[in-house]
């Protein structure tokens, strides 16, 4: 077996209205509806798939290996790639102005990625990201 790409990623929500507001209104994704299921076919591909231990996610978000009780434990993560570190900061400001609370604003990780993270209504750890290597001309 040779996996070639991520065929799809979907969050599972108990609050479809809150999720629709986040993904359609605040993030501006052009999602279609099929009954209560929202989707977007042919979404530009994912450049990464991982299995991230919770203690590593906690370390990245909070600087400790323990996930704080005041935040729901995420069951998955998705990152939306933006065009620059400045766009990440701008997106944070825009979303905060619309009431979105962040775990942390735009930070630059030791490996060079700029990322800001929040928890979605479905307890998905959502990142707004700029990874320079994804924009390198050689990356094609």
C-alpha positions in Angstrom: 0.0 0.0 0.0 1.3 3.5 -0.9 -0.7 6.4 0.5 -0.4 9.3 -1.9 -2.3 12.1 -0.2 -4.8 12.9 2.4 -8.1 12.2 0.7 -10.1 14.1 3.2 -10.2 15.6 6.6 -13.4 16.5 8.5 -14.2 17.7 11.9 -17.0 16.1 13.9 -19.1 18.6 15.6 -21.9 18.6 18.2 -22.6 22.3 17.3 -23.0 22.6 13.6 -24.0 26.3 13.7 -20.9 27.3 15.7 -18.7 25.2 13.3 -20.4 26.7 10.2 -19.8 30.2 11.6 -16.1 29.5 12.2 -15.3 27.8 8.9 -17.6 29.6 6.5 -17.9 33.1 8.0 -14.7 33.7 10.0 -12.2 31.6 7.9 -14.1 32.3 4.6 -14.0 28.7 3.3 -16.5 28.2 0.4 -18.2 25.2 1.9 -21.2 23.6 0.2 -24.1 21.9 2.0 -25.5 18.5 1.6 -28.2 18.3 4.2 -26.3 19.2 7.4 -22.9 18.1 6.0 -20.7 21.0 4.9 -17.8 20.2 2.6 -15.4 21.5 -0.1 -14.2 19.2 -2.8 -10.8 19.7 -4.5 -9.5 21.7 -1.5 -5.8 22.3 -2.1 -3.8 19.4 -0.7 -2.3 18.9 2.6 1.4 19.1 2.9 1.6 17.2 6.1 0.0 14.4 8.1 1.1 13.5 11.5 0.2 11.6 14.7 1.0 14.2 17.4 1.2 13.1 21.0 -0.9 15.3 23.3 2.1 16.1 25.5 4.0 17.5 22.4 1.0 19.6 21.4 0.8 20.9 25.0 4.5 21.8 24.9 4.0 23.6 21.6 1.0 25.5 22.9 1.7 26.1 26.6 5.4 25.3 27.2 4.5 22.3 29.4 3.8 18.6 28.7 0.5 18.8 30.5 -2.6 20.0 28.7 -4.3 22.6 30.9 -7.7 21.6 32.3 -9.2 25.0 31.3 -8.9 24.0 27.6 -10.7 21.0 26.1 -8.2 18.3 25.0 -8.0 18.4 21.2 -8.7 15.2 19.3 -7.1 16.4 16.0 -5.3 19.3 14.5 -5.6 21.1 11.2 -3.4 24.0 10.0 -4.4 26.5 7.4 -1.3 27.8 5.5 -1.2 31.6 4.9 1.2 33.6 2.6 3.5 35.2 5.2 4.1 35.6 8.9 2.4 39.0 8.7 -0.7 37.4 7.2 -0.8 35.1 10.3 -0.7 38.0 12.6 -3.4 39.9 10.6 -5.6 36.8 10.6 -5.3 36.5 14.4 -6.4 40.2 14.7 -9.3 39.7 12.3 -10.6 36.6 14.1 -10.1 38.1 17.6 -12.2 41.1 16.4 -14.9 38.6 15.6 -14.8 37.0 19.0 -12.4 34.0 18.4 -10.2 33.2 21.5 -6.7 32.0 20.8 -4.5 29.7 22.9 -1.6 31.8 21.6 -1.1 34.4 19.0 1.4 34.3 16.2 4.7 32.8 17.4 7.7 31.5 15.5 8.6 27.9 16.3 12.3 26.9 16.6 12.0 25.2 13.2 10.9 28.5 11.5 7.2 28.1 11.2 5.0 31.0 12.3 1.7 29.7 13.8 -1.2 30.8 16.0 -3.5 28.3 17.5 -7.1 28.1 18.9 -9.6 25.4 19.7 -12.6 25.0 17.4 -16.1 24.2 18.6 -15.4 20.5 17.9 -12.2 20.6 20.0 -9.9 20.6 17.0 -6.6 22.4 17.5 -6.7 24.8 14.6 -3.5 26.5 13.5 -3.0 29.5 11.2 0.4 28.9 9.8 3.2 30.1 7.6 5.9 27.5 6.9 8.6 29.0 4.8 9.6 25.7 3.2 6.1 25.4 1.7 6.7 28.7 -0.2 10.3 27.9 -1.3 10.4 27.9 -5.1 12.2 24.6 -4.9 9.2 23.1 -3.1 7.3 23.4 -6.3 
